[in-house]
Amino acid sequence: MLNALFIQNLAVIEKAYIEFDSGLNVFTGETGAGKSIVIDAIGAILGKRVSKDIVRTGTQKAVISAVFGDLDDEQICKIKEMGADIEDGELIIIREISADGRSSARVCGFPVTAASLKDLGDTLINIHGQHDTKLLFSTDSHLDLIDTFGDIMPLRAEYSHIYKTLRKIETELADIANEQSQKSQRIDELSLQMEEISDAALFEGEDTELETESKAIHNAARITESLSSADMELNGNDDFEGAVDKINSATSSLDHAAGYYSDLADLASKAEEISYQVVDLAAQVSSFLSETNFSPGRQEEIETRLDEIYRLKRKYGDSIADILQHYEDCRKELEKIEMYDVRTVELITHKQKYILKESETRELLTNERRISAEQFAGRIKNELEFLDMPAVKLIAELSPCEPSANGAEKAELLISANIGELPKPLAKTASGGELSRIMLAIKNVLADKDEIPTMIFDEVDSGVSGKAAQKIGLKLKQAAQNRQIICVTHLAQIAALGDTHFLIEKTFGSAQTSTAVNKLDFEGRKHEVARIMSTGTITELMLQNAEEMLTAANK
């Protein structure tokens, strides 16, 4: 539960420290005194979004801190998941809002995101205000109420999973059916492309080799002339001594000289080595000259082959590697298409199974909802009768609708507050005071389903007075027996029933207005309850009535 709240520089509150008790904690004060600021501060601690405009004028930042005790296992687990450690069994949350719009939060000194803080905050406190009352106008929320009351949410989640899975299967089958209509045409296209590439019998680098050969043929005359000249220079002829003969003669002369002068042995050896290389070179040149055949017919073959390769490049890629990859892509796609039949059979089998599961689960969900709706309406009716609506009629109406992830029915709460009137939708018939009581009745009925230790009611008494207000106070008192209740009220009947009473009041300084939050003793409560009942001057009779109310409430 919430043990303490510290507020600094938040709107009109310069500094306030509030120690809460278990049971029913009530806040009262003049209109505009700042009661909503306290609720906003608690909301900020719970991770709700806050505006920089909430920072007190003339200050750099607002600081809010809260201390929680009696933590359960779920809360402790969430805190540890954040990386924080609990000391002395207490949870300390600090939220800072800067005037420049920046915000930060820490849990037990560990920095956390607003999203993480909200996730934790949802397990700590439930705030119920005018926004919750407006939710009653949304029929979508009515189905949530019925499912929550009947503990149907797990079954609804199971149905939602089945429903979404079935829709996914149907979508995939439809996609396959669309592709199936184009299947034959696509198979023909892929087969033709693969056949065309396969028949070409390409290999990587072939185009480069052909282009080199084509260039050689194109320059055949120059190549032949140069090879002939080189061959003659190296091998010579009958009239001309070539380089081979000359180098051999030189080698022989050096070898002969080395026989007389040993220092020439190295030169003779080098000459011999060079002679071998020249002989080898001459042989290769002669071979090239005799074997090279630059026939015009070969040039035509090369051009034809290159034209075929270029044509395939225009269709399937910029290189032979791209063309061969396209062949592989076609093969894989063809294989995938041929697998469609197998996948279709699998999907049809799954669809039949999920159709049966969807039908069975939907029927079970509908039956559970009918039971829950009837019991929920009966419990709410009993609560409203106690809350001074004796003639009330309430129906939780379920009507069939097109199946969705939430089931095959929609829900709407219908009410008649007066004898002789037929039940009609809440949004069209209920007054503000009736809506407040309906909301409180719903919260009481759902209290067993909600294990959150602290509940806040912000002006749940709006639009009611007299006996109805007394009944609302008794319901809040009853709820406070099992959890901590914090209630902002403007009615004496409710304020008198509080176990702890805080007064929020403005003080006007010379330069700025401030709001103070004070815990009242019995005398303070007596004067505050009398003030709420009065329309002006507080009389002795009012004080006496207030004392009697407080004494009766605490018996």
RODO-2510 file (C-alpha; in nm, 4 decimals, decimal comma):
residues 555
     n   res          X          Y          Z
     1     m     0,0000     0,0000     0,0000
     2     l     0,0978     0,3672    -0,0275
     3     n     0,2670     0,4691     0,2983
     4     a     0,3814     0,8230     0,2207
     5     l     0,3897     1,0855    -0,0546
     6     f     0,6238     1,3844    -0,0814
     7     i     0,5458     1,6654    -0,3266
     8     q     0,7676     1,9651    -0,4036
     9     n     0,7073     2,2474    -0,6536
    10     l     0,4105     2,0809    -0,8230
    11     a     0,1606     2,3412    -0,9494
    12     v     0,0303     2,5294    -0,6441
    13     i     0,1903     2,2881    -0,3960
    14     e     0,5266     2,4235    -0,2844
    15     k     0,5959     2,1404    -0,0433
    16     a     0,3756     1,8716     0,1096
    17     y     0,4360     1,5480     0,2967
    18     i     0,1447     1,3068     0,3397
    19     e     0,1511     0,9914     0,5503
    20     f    -0,1314     0,7565     0,4542
    21     d    -0,2961     0,4916     0,6692
    22     s    -0,4659     0,1680     0,5811
    23     g    -0,8435     0,1828     0,5503
    24     l    -1,0334     0,4815     0,4095
    25     n    -0,8252     0,7994     0,3549
    26     v    -1,0369     1,1009     0,2558
    27     f    -0,9307     1,4359     0,1079
    28     t    -1,1506     1,7428     0,1296
    29     g    -1,1047     2,1101     0,0554
    30     e    -1,2524     2,4095    -0,1192
    31     t    -1,3014     2,3910    -0,4935
    32     g    -0,9731     2,4839    -0,6612
    33     a    -0,7669     2,4185    -0,3495
    34     g    -0,5569     2,1592    -0,5304
    35     k    -0,7153     1,8216    -0,4550
    36     s    -0,6614     1,7103    -0,8161
    37     i    -0,2905     1,8015    -0,7885
    38     v    -0,2428     1,5297    -0,5255
    39     i    -0,4041     1,2765    -0,7587
    40     d    -0,1863     1,4026    -1,0455
    41     a     0,1221     1,3575    -0,8255
    42     i     0,0276     0,9967    -0,7524
    43     g    -0,0381     0,9450    -1,1241
    44     a     0,3118     1,0734    -1,2032
    45     i     0,4601     0,8258    -0,9535
    46     l     0,2705     0,5493    -1,1355
    47     g     0,4332     0,6410    -1,4687
    48     k     0,1555     0,8505    -1,6221
    49     r     0,2522     1,1253    -1,8668
    50     v     0,2908     1,4709    -1,7164
    51     s     0,3314     1,8136    -1,8733
    52     k     0,6107     2,0561    -1,7939
    53     d     0,3371     2,3113    -1,7219
    54     i     0,2738     2,1314    -1,3934
    55     v     0,6072     2,2589    -1,2555
    56     r     0,5497     2,5407    -1,0069
    57     t     0,6079     2,8846    -1,1566
    58     g     0,9550     3,0220    -1,0854
    59     t     1,1121     2,6826    -1,0039
    60     q     1,3396     2,4577    -1,2106
    61     k     1,1766     2,1234    -1,1419
    62     a     0,9050     1,9392    -0,9539
    63     v     0,9946     1,6393    -0,7370
    64     i     0,7527     1,3682    -0,6269
    65     s     0,8482     1,0675    -0,4177
    66     a     0,6410     0,7865    -0,2743
    67     v     0,7002     0,5028    -0,0293
    68     f     0,5116     0,1736    -0,0619
    69     g     0,5006    -0,1141     0,1844
    70     d     0,3457    -0,4621     0,2170
    71     l     0,4668    -0,5599    -0,1305
    72     d     0,3528    -0,8871    -0,2856
    73     d     0,5569    -1,1347    -0,4894
    74     e     0,4476    -0,9914    -0,8275
    75     q     0,5555    -0,6404    -0,7303
    76     i     0,8887    -0,7583    -0,5902
    77     c     0,9531    -0,9588    -0,9069
    78     k     0,8872    -0,6550    -1,1295
    79     i     1,1179    -0,4398    -0,9179
    80     k     1,3988    -0,6943    -0,9445
    81     e     1,3446    -0,7234    -1,3218
    82     m     1,4157    -0,3490    -1,3405
    83     g     1,7514    -0,4090    -1,1729
    84     a     1,6537    -0,2389    -0,8467
    85     d     1,6909    -0,3748    -0,4913
    86     i     1,4378    -0,3336    -0,2123
    87     e     1,5630    -0,2223     0,1269
    88     d     1,3743    -0,2867     0,4539
    89     g     1,0746    -0,4161     0,2598
    90     e     0,9926    -0,0707     0,1215
    91     l     0,9629     0,0509    -0,2356
    92     i     1,0720     0,4106    -0,2982
    93     i     0,9806     0,5776    -0,6266
    94     i     1,1058     0,9260    -0,7219
    95     r     0,9843     1,1212    -1,0251
    96     e     1,1345     1,4540    -1,1349
    97     i     0,9801     1,6845    -1,3960
    98     s     1,1974     1,9702    -1,5233
    99     a     1,0612     2,3043    -1,6380
   100     d     1,2231     2,2423    -1,9783
   101     g     1,0093     1,9313    -2,0296
   102     r     1,2571     1,6601    -1,9323
   103     s     1,1487     1,3888    -1,6929
   104     s     1,3270     1,1157    -1,4977
   105     a     1,2276     0,8363    -1,2634
   106     r     1,4076     0,6153    -1,0133
   107     v     1,2922     0,3007    -0,8372
   108     c     1,4878     0,2348    -0,5165
   109     g     1,7582     0,4631    -0,6587
   110     f     1,7734     0,2770    -0,9918
   111     p     1,6877     0,4839    -1,3037
   112     v     1,3922     0,3445    -1,5029
   113     t     1,1883     0,4433    -1,8074
   114     a     0,8362     0,5822    -1,7824
   115     a     0,7073     0,2668    -1,9555
   116     s     0,8707     0,0407    -1,6949
   117     l     0,7398     0,2620    -1,4168
   118     k     0,3868     0,2399    -1,5579
   119     d     0,4114    -0,1390    -1,5757
   120     l     0,5045    -0,1441    -1,2066
   121     g     0,2523     0,1262    -1,1176
   122     d    -0,0344    -0,0793    -1,2604
   123     t     0,0257    -0,3341    -0,9814
   124     l     0,0407    -0,0726    -0,7029
   125     i    -0,2582     0,1600    -0,7371
   126     n    -0,5820     0,1792    -0,9322
   127     i    -0,7071     0,5343    -0,9923
   128     h    -1,0766     0,5737    -1,0685
   129     g    -1,2022     0,9124    -1,1761
   130     q    -1,4301     1,0826    -1,4256
   131     h    -1,2426     0,9129    -1,7114
   132     d    -1,3593     0,5730    -1,5831
   133     t    -1,7182     0,6955    -1,5731
   134     k    -1,6888     0,7992    -1,9370
   135     l    -1,5750     0,4456    -2,0188
   136     l    -1,9273     0,3337    -1,9323
   137     f    -2,0391     0,5036    -2,2533
   138     s    -1,8188     0,2640    -2,4544
   139     t    -1,9925    -0,0682    -2,5201
   140     d    -1,6517    -0,2274    -2,5849
   141     s    -1,5725    -0,1806    -2,2172
   142     h    -1,8995    -0,3526    -2,1198
   143     l    -1,7774    -0,6804    -2,2712
   144     d    -1,4492    -0,6415    -2,0789
   145     l    -1,6448    -0,5986    -1,7543
   146     i    -1,8484    -0,9134    -1,8121
   147     d    -1,5436    -1,1190    -1,9070
   148     t    -1,3449    -0,9904    -1,6093
   149     f    -1,6284    -1,0634    -1,3673
   150     g    -1,6727    -1,4180    -1,4944
   151     d    -1,2980    -1,4954    -1,5031
   152     i    -1,3397    -1,5443    -1,8781
   153     m    -1,0361    -1,3443    -1,9905
   154     p    -0,8093    -1,6562    -2,0181
   155     l    -1,0720    -1,8310    -2,2329
   156     r    -1,1120    -1,5148    -2,4408
   157     a    -0,7345    -1,4994    -2,4941
   158     e    -0,7362    -1,8649    -2,6027
   159     y    -1,0188    -1,7968    -2,8490
   160     s    -0,8403    -1,4865    -2,9794
   161     h    -0,5304    -1,6964    -3,0551
   162     i    -0,7382    -1,9622    -3,2351
   163     y    -0,9322    -1,6997    -3,4307
   164     k    -0,6187    -1,5136    -3,5452
   165     t    -0,4445    -1,8395    -3,6400
   166     l    -0,7441    -1,9451    -3,8489
   167     r    -0,7537    -1,6069    -4,0266
   168     k    -0,3807    -1,6380    -4,0976
   169     i    -0,4281    -1,9851    -4,2484
   170     e    -0,7153    -1,8602    -4,4651
   171     t    -0,5084    -1,5656    -4,5853
   172     e    -0,2195    -1,7933    -4,6850
   173     l    -0,4564    -2,0290    -4,8667
   174     a    -0,6064    -1,7343    -5,0553
   175     d    -0,2589    -1,6162    -5,1547
   176     i    -0,1721    -1,9640    -5,2800
   177     a    -0,5007    -1,9801    -5,4740
   178     n    -0,4178    -1,6516    -5,6445
   179     e    -0,0717    -1,7775    -5,7287
   180     q    -0,2160    -2,1130    -5,8411
   181     s    -0,4104    -1,9451    -6,1209
   182     q    -0,0803    -1,8189    -6,2629
   183     k     0,1118    -2,1346    -6,1751
   184     s     0,1125    -2,3026    -6,5194
   185     q     0,2187    -1,9866    -6,6974
   186     r     0,4980    -1,9242    -6,4502
   187     i     0,6240    -2,2839    -6,4728
   188     d     0,6438    -2,2483    -6,8522
   189     e     0,8323    -1,9198    -6,8199
   190     l     1,0836    -2,0615    -6,5757
   191     s     1,1322    -2,3820    -6,7733
   192     l     1,1992    -2,1929    -7,0971
   193     q     1,4517    -1,9630    -6,9301
   194     m     1,6335    -2,2536    -6,7680
   195     e     1,6379    -2,4459    -7,0981
   196     e     1,7754    -2,1442    -7,2846
   197     i     2,0577    -2,0968    -7,0335
   198     s     2,1302    -2,4696    -7,0103
   199     d     2,1510    -2,5092    -7,3874
   200     a     2,4032    -2,2245    -7,4062
   201     a     2,6464    -2,4312    -7,1936
   202     l     2,8221    -2,1220    -7,0616
   203     f     3,1211    -2,1180    -6,8316
   204     e     3,2564    -1,8213    -6,6371
   205     g     3,5281    -1,6269    -6,8216
   206     e     3,4280    -1,7606    -7,1621
   207     d     3,3379    -1,4172    -7,2996
   208     t     3,6777    -1,2779    -7,1944
   209     e     3,8620    -1,5610    -7,3670
   210     l     3,6583    -1,5178    -7,6852
   211     e     3,7134    -1,1428    -7,6940
   212     t     4,0915    -1,1983    -7,6603
   213     e     4,0904    -1,4504    -7,9419
   214     s     3,8775    -1,2235    -8,1609
   215     k     4,1223    -0,9392    -8,1141
   216     a     4,4078    -1,1682    -8,2173
   217     i     4,2320    -1,2765    -8,5351
   218     h     4,1521    -0,9177    -8,6187
   219     n     4,5299    -0,8388    -8,6038
   220     a     4,6401    -1,1645    -8,7678
   221     a     4,8645    -1,0045    -9,0362
   222     r     5,0583    -0,7933    -8,7877
   223     i     5,1024    -1,0865    -8,5534
   224     t     5,2247    -1,3217    -8,8289
   225     e     5,4695    -1,0630    -8,9660
   226     s     5,6127    -0,9972    -8,6207
   227     l     5,6439    -1,3675    -8,5384
   228     s     5,8245    -1,4344    -8,8729
   229     s     6,0688    -1,1532    -8,8085
   230     a     6,1382    -1,2774    -8,4581
   231     d     6,1842    -1,6335    -8,5836
   232     m     6,4383    -1,5219    -8,8467
   233     e     6,6302    -1,3072    -8,5945
   234     l     6,6517    -1,5975    -8,3560
   235     n     6,6970    -1,8974    -8,5883
   236     g     6,8416    -1,7291    -8,9012
   237     n     6,8341    -1,8885    -9,2478
   238     d     7,0715    -2,0061    -9,5191
   239     d     7,1896    -1,6507    -9,5788
   240     f     7,1617    -1,5096    -9,2267
   241     e     7,3061    -1,6305    -8,8966
   242     g     7,0499    -1,5997    -8,6180
   243     a     7,0865    -1,5184    -8,2508
   244     v     7,0906    -1,8863    -8,1539
   245     d     7,4001    -1,9582    -8,3607
   246     k     7,5669    -1,6368    -8,2448
   247     i     7,5081    -1,6984    -7,8764
   248     n     7,6251    -2,0581    -7,9152
   249     s     7,9430    -1,9353    -8,0867
   250     a     8,0025    -1,6784    -7,8131
   251     t     7,9477    -1,9418    -7,5449
   252     s     8,1999    -2,1742    -7,7108
   253     s     8,4595    -1,8943    -7,7314
   254     l     8,4186    -1,8048    -7,3623
   255     d     8,4410    -2,1656    -7,2605
   256     h     8,7638    -2,2048    -7,4641
   257     a     8,9141    -1,8909    -7,2990
   258     a     8,8185    -2,0114    -6,9523
   259     g     9,0378    -2,3121    -7,0120
   260     y     9,3356    -2,0795    -7,0031
   261     y     9,2064    -1,8242    -6,7535
   262     s     8,9854    -1,9519    -6,4716
   263     d     8,8448    -1,6092    -6,3877
   264     l     8,6370    -1,6360    -6,7073
   265     a     8,4591    -1,9513    -6,5911
   266     d     8,1601    -1,7558    -6,4488
   267     l     8,1154    -1,5677    -6,7758
   268     a     8,1277    -1,8893    -6,9721
   269     s     7,8650    -2,0391    -6,7391
   270     k     7,6316    -1,7377    -6,7765
   271     a     7,6713    -1,7496    -7,1526
   272     e     7,5784    -2,1183    -7,1522
   273     e     7,2659    -2,0459    -6,9415
   274     i     7,1613    -1,7664    -7,1745
   275     s     7,2133    -1,9897    -7,4764
   276     y     6,9659    -2,2443    -7,3338
   277     q     6,7059    -1,9688    -7,2778
   278     v     6,7566    -1,8297    -7,6286
   279     v     6,7246    -2,1749    -7,7818
   280     d     6,4009    -2,2324    -7,5838
   281     l     6,2664    -1,8903    -7,6854
   282     a     6,3460    -1,9560    -8,0506
   283     a     6,1687    -2,2941    -8,0349
   284     q     5,8529    -2,1369    -7,8836
   285     v     5,8453    -1,8620    -8,1452
   286     s     5,8791    -2,1221    -8,4223
   287     s     5,6012    -2,3273    -8,2641
   288     f     5,3651    -2,0254    -8,2398
   289     l     5,4402    -1,9389    -8,6005
   290     s     5,3694    -2,2917    -8,7286
   291     e     5,0600    -2,3565    -8,5120
   292     t     4,8849    -2,0198    -8,5274
   293     n     4,5946    -2,0381    -8,7688
   294     f     4,3931    -1,7182    -8,7910
   295     s     4,1216    -1,8448    -9,0229
   296     p     3,8324    -1,6105    -9,1157
   297     g     3,5928    -1,8969    -9,0362
   298     r     3,7005    -1,9006    -8,6710
   299     q     3,6369    -1,5277    -8,6443
   300     e     3,2786    -1,5846    -8,7576
   301     e     3,2315    -1,8612    -8,4985
   302     i     3,3580    -1,6308    -8,2223
   303     e     3,1313    -1,3440    -8,3240
   304     t     2,8288    -1,5763    -8,3301
   305     r     2,9095    -1,7114    -7,9839
   306     l     2,9679    -1,3627    -7,8394
   307     d     2,6360    -1,2449    -7,9868
   308     e     2,4626    -1,5327    -7,8074
   309     i     2,6322    -1,4440    -7,4790
   310     y     2,5450    -1,0738    -7,5130
   311     r     2,1822    -1,1641    -7,5875
   312     l     2,1621    -1,3723    -7,2698
   313     k     2,3263    -1,0894    -7,0738
   314     r     2,0569    -0,8452    -7,1884
   315     k     1,7908    -1,0838    -7,0592
   316     y     1,9408    -1,2289    -6,7451
   317     g     2,2313    -1,0209    -6,6129
   318     d     2,5437    -0,8177    -6,6744
   319     s     2,7830    -1,1142    -6,6646
   320     i     2,7966    -1,4873    -6,7232
   321     a     2,8004    -1,5283    -6,3444
   322     d     2,4690    -1,3366    -6,3285
   323     i     2,3211    -1,5570    -6,6018
   324     l     2,4194    -1,8744    -6,4188
   325     q     2,2770    -1,7291    -6,0913
   326     h     1,9503    -1,6536    -6,2705
   327     y     1,9354    -2,0183    -6,3745
   328     e     1,9763    -2,1186    -6,0073
   329     d     1,7070    -1,8702    -5,8968
   330     c     1,4670    -2,0134    -6,1545
   331     r     1,5382    -2,3640    -6,0318
   332     k     1,4627    -2,2692    -5,6711
   333     e     1,1432    -2,0851    -5,7625
   334     l     1,0261    -2,3788    -5,9714
   335     e     1,0977    -2,6087    -5,6800
   336     k     0,8980    -2,3799    -5,4494
   337     i     0,6016    -2,3714    -5,6866
   338     e     0,6040    -2,7476    -5,7072
   339     m     0,5913    -2,7513    -5,3234
   340     y     0,2713    -2,5400    -5,3189
   341     d     0,0602    -2,8514    -5,3511
   342     v     0,2211    -3,0012    -5,0420
   343     r     0,1776    -2,6754    -4,8457
   344     t    -0,1847    -2,6459    -4,9585
   345     v    -0,2640    -2,9917    -4,8239
   346     e    -0,0975    -2,9005    -4,4916
   347     l    -0,2920    -2,5736    -4,4673
   348     i    -0,6257    -2,7358    -4,5492
   349     t    -0,5628    -2,9918    -4,2752
   350     h    -0,4763    -2,7152    -4,0264
   351     k    -0,7781    -2,5119    -4,1350
   352     q    -1,0189    -2,7977    -4,0729
   353     k    -0,8690    -2,8512    -3,7275
   354     y    -0,8871    -2,4814    -3,6372
   355     i    -1,2409    -2,4413    -3,7738
   356     l    -1,3512    -2,7075    -3,5276
   357     k    -1,1498    -2,5523    -3,2416
   358     e    -1,2790    -2,2032    -3,3238
   359     s    -1,6394    -2,3231    -3,3274
   360     e    -1,6098    -2,5173    -3,0015
   361     t    -1,4215    -2,2406    -2,8179
   362     r    -1,6557    -1,9695    -2,9492
   363     e    -1,9598    -2,1638    -2,8289
   364     l    -1,7980    -2,2182    -2,4890
   365     l    -1,7074    -1,8475    -2,4667
   366     t    -2,0645    -1,7467    -2,5535
   367     n    -2,2143    -1,9794    -2,2917
   368     e    -1,9734    -1,8560    -2,0232
   369     r    -2,0591    -1,4964    -2,1120
   370     r    -2,4332    -1,5585    -2,0819
   371     i    -2,3857    -1,6938    -1,7310
   372     s    -2,1455    -1,4131    -1,6370
   373     a    -2,3683    -1,1382    -1,7846
   374     e    -2,6703    -1,2541    -1,5850
   375     q    -2,4769    -1,2835    -1,2594
   376     f    -2,2922    -0,9552    -1,3192
   377     a    -2,6169    -0,7644    -1,3787
   378     g    -2,7681    -0,9178    -1,0662
   379     r    -2,4719    -0,8207    -0,8489
   380     i    -2,4655    -0,4655    -0,9872
   381     k    -2,8412    -0,4329    -0,9287
   382     n    -2,7996    -0,5350    -0,5647
   383     e    -2,5195    -0,2811    -0,5197
   384     l    -2,7270    -0,0032    -0,6791
   385     e    -3,0286    -0,0832    -0,4642
   386     f    -2,8076    -0,0318    -0,1612
   387     l    -2,6772     0,2928    -0,3149
   388     d    -3,0287     0,4425    -0,3008
   389     m    -3,1531     0,3294    -0,6419
   390     p    -3,4316     0,0928    -0,5238
   391     a    -3,6279     0,0835    -0,8489
   392     v    -3,3280     0,0140    -1,0692
   393     k    -3,3391    -0,2463    -1,3426
   394     l    -3,0100    -0,3481    -1,5038
   395     i    -2,9548    -0,5820    -1,7959
   396     a    -2,6207    -0,6924    -1,9368
   397     e    -2,7417    -0,7548    -2,2898
   398     l    -2,5461    -0,9834    -2,5229
   399     s    -2,6263    -0,9718    -2,8932
   400     p    -2,4731    -1,1778    -3,1769
   401     c    -2,2259    -1,0106    -3,4092
   402     e    -1,9773    -1,1067    -3,6774
   403     p    -1,7034    -1,3130    -3,5063
   404     s    -1,3868    -1,1226    -3,4189
   405     a    -1,0872    -1,1884    -3,1981
   406     n    -1,3087    -1,1089    -2,8950
   407     g    -1,5820    -1,3583    -2,9809
   408     a    -1,9162    -1,3555    -3,1570
   409     e    -2,1180    -1,1165    -2,9434
   410     k    -2,1188    -0,7590    -2,8294
   411     a    -2,2333    -0,6430    -2,4880
   412     e    -2,4192    -0,3400    -2,3631
   413     l    -2,5399    -0,2412    -2,0176
   414     l    -2,9020    -0,1255    -2,0192
   415     i    -3,0561     0,0505    -1,7195
   416     s    -3,3859     0,1824    -1,5975
   417     a    -3,3722     0,3872    -1,2787
   418     n    -3,7466     0,4478    -1,2511
   419     i    -4,0530     0,2277    -1,2265
   420     g    -4,2356     0,1851    -1,5580
   421     e    -3,9383     0,2674    -1,7793
   422     l    -3,7808     0,0098    -2,0063
   423     p    -3,4034    -0,0408    -1,9675
   424     k    -3,2074     0,1752    -2,2114
   425     p    -2,8352     0,2279    -2,2862
   426     l    -2,6411     0,3949    -2,0052
   427     a    -2,5185     0,6778    -2,2248
   428     k    -2,8767     0,7813    -2,3059
   429     t    -3,0457     0,7551    -1,9687
   430     a    -2,8106     0,7686    -1,6685
   431     s    -2,7515     1,1001    -1,4929
   432     g    -2,4153     1,2095    -1,3536
   433     g    -2,5063     1,0931    -1,0042
   434     e    -2,6333     0,7610    -1,1334
   435     l    -2,3184     0,7059    -1,3374
   436     s    -2,1039     0,7697    -1,0302
   437     r    -2,2977     0,5092    -0,8329
   438     i    -2,2922     0,2609    -1,1201
   439     m    -1,9151     0,3021    -1,1448
   440     l    -1,8730     0,2472    -0,7710
   441     a    -2,1012    -0,0564    -0,7865
   442     i    -1,8946    -0,2043    -1,0676
   443     k    -1,5696    -0,1440    -0,8796
   444     n    -1,7125    -0,3130    -0,5702
   445     v    -1,8371    -0,6122    -0,7675
   446     l    -1,5023    -0,6505    -0,9435
   447     a    -1,2989    -0,5925    -0,6262
   448     d    -1,2395    -0,9659    -0,5774
   449     k    -1,0956    -0,9883    -0,9305
   450     d    -0,8543    -0,7033    -0,8666
   451     e    -0,5671    -0,7686    -0,6255
   452     i    -0,4201    -0,4182    -0,6454
   453     p    -0,3733    -0,3064    -0,2822
   454     t    -0,4645     0,0628    -0,3200
   455     m    -0,7650     0,2179    -0,4942
   456     i    -0,8172     0,5884    -0,5499
   457     f    -1,1616     0,7372    -0,6106
   458     d    -1,1503     1,0914    -0,7433
   459     e    -1,4904     1,2576    -0,6783
   460     v    -1,6868     0,9327    -0,7141
   461     d    -1,9675     1,1181    -0,5314
   462     s    -2,0215     1,3612    -0,8190
   463     g    -2,3893     1,4424    -0,8665
   464     v    -2,5178     1,2741    -0,5492
   465     s    -2,6202     1,3946    -0,2043
   466     g    -2,8202     1,3023     0,1007
   467     k    -2,8985     0,9367     0,1560
   468     a    -2,7232     0,8291    -0,1661
   469     a    -2,4050     0,9994    -0,0497
   470     q    -2,4273     0,8179     0,2836
   471     k    -2,4610     0,4849     0,1023
   472     i    -2,1599     0,5606    -0,1199
   473     g    -1,9583     0,6368     0,1918
   474     l    -2,0615     0,3064     0,3494
   475     k    -1,9575     0,1178     0,0345
   476     l    -1,6194     0,2900     0,0359
   477     k    -1,5847     0,2051     0,4051
   478     q    -1,6708    -0,1558     0,3295
   479     a    -1,4170    -0,1737     0,0460
   480     a    -1,1520    -0,0235     0,2776
   481     q    -1,1739    -0,3251     0,5072
   482     n    -0,9734    -0,5313     0,2590
   483     r    -0,7532    -0,2677     0,0934
   484     q    -0,6356     0,0903     0,1191
   485     i    -0,8866     0,3411    -0,0221
   486     i    -0,8008     0,7042    -0,1020
   487     c    -1,1014     0,9198    -0,1820
   488     v    -1,1348     1,2839    -0,2888
   489     t    -1,4793     1,4015    -0,1845
   490     h    -1,6881     1,7150    -0,1348
   491     l    -1,9615     1,5450     0,0739
   492     a    -1,9770     1,5472     0,4510
   493     q    -2,1399     1,2033     0,4653
   494     i    -1,8349     1,0450     0,3003
   495     a    -1,5749     1,2606     0,4753
   496     a    -1,7161     1,1608     0,8156
   497     l    -1,6675     0,7916     0,7392
   498     g    -1,2962     0,8259     0,6697
   499     d    -1,0435     0,6507     0,8897
   500     t    -0,7948     0,9276     0,8090
   501     h    -0,8885     1,2781     0,6945
   502     f    -0,6672     1,5255     0,5029
   503     l    -0,7568     1,8878     0,4393
   504     i    -0,6213     2,0572     0,1279
   505     e    -0,6338     2,4354     0,1502
   506     k    -0,4839     2,7354    -0,0208
   507     t    -0,2778     3,0029     0,1469
   508     f    -0,2244     3,3378    -0,0191
   509     g     0,1196     3,4986     0,0199
   510     s     0,2277     3,8402    -0,0993
   511     a     0,3847     3,7031    -0,4172
   512     q     0,2405     3,3571    -0,4781
   513     t    -0,0421     3,1210    -0,3852
   514     s     0,0425     2,7918    -0,2126
   515     t    -0,1495     2,4794    -0,1193
   516     a    -0,0996     2,2890     0,2056
   517     v    -0,2063     1,9326     0,2906
   518     n    -0,2763     1,8698     0,6595
   519     k    -0,3866     1,5616     0,8463
   520     l    -0,6805     1,6528     1,0720
   521     d    -0,7424     1,5467     1,4297
   522     f    -1,0955     1,5004     1,5626
   523     e    -1,1509     1,8712     1,6239
   524     g    -1,0140     1,9600     1,2834
   525     r    -1,2378     1,7009     1,1201
   526     k    -1,5402     1,8345     1,3085
   527     h    -1,4855     2,1860     1,1734
   528     e    -1,4158     2,0576     0,8181
   529     v    -1,7279     1,8394     0,8102
   530     a    -1,9300     2,1363     0,9427
   531     r    -1,7771     2,3594     0,6732
   532     i    -1,8749     2,1152     0,3992
   533     m    -2,2347     2,1088     0,5286
   534     s    -2,2588     2,4866     0,5652
   535     t    -2,3394     2,7461     0,3051
   536     g    -2,1668     3,0244     0,4905
   537     t    -2,1041     3,0749     0,8634
   538     i    -2,0400     2,7595     1,0667
   539     t    -2,2837     2,7505     1,3582
   540     e    -2,2709     2,5591     1,6852
   541     l    -2,5530     2,3401     1,5591
   542     m    -2,3490     2,2499     1,2517
   543     l    -2,0513     2,1649     1,4691
   544     q    -2,2765     1,9515     1,6873
   545     n    -2,4147     1,7695     1,3818
   546     a    -2,0621     1,7158     1,2490
   547     e    -1,9510     1,5705     1,5831
   548     e    -2,2484     1,3344     1,5866
   549     m    -2,1672     1,2187     1,2306
   550     l    -1,8040     1,1523     1,3190
   551     t    -1,8932     0,9719     1,6408
   552     a    -2,1494     0,7539     1,4629
   553     a    -1,9071     0,6734     1,1799
   554     n    -1,6413     0,5525     1,4197
   555     k    -1,8604     0,3204     1,6249
***
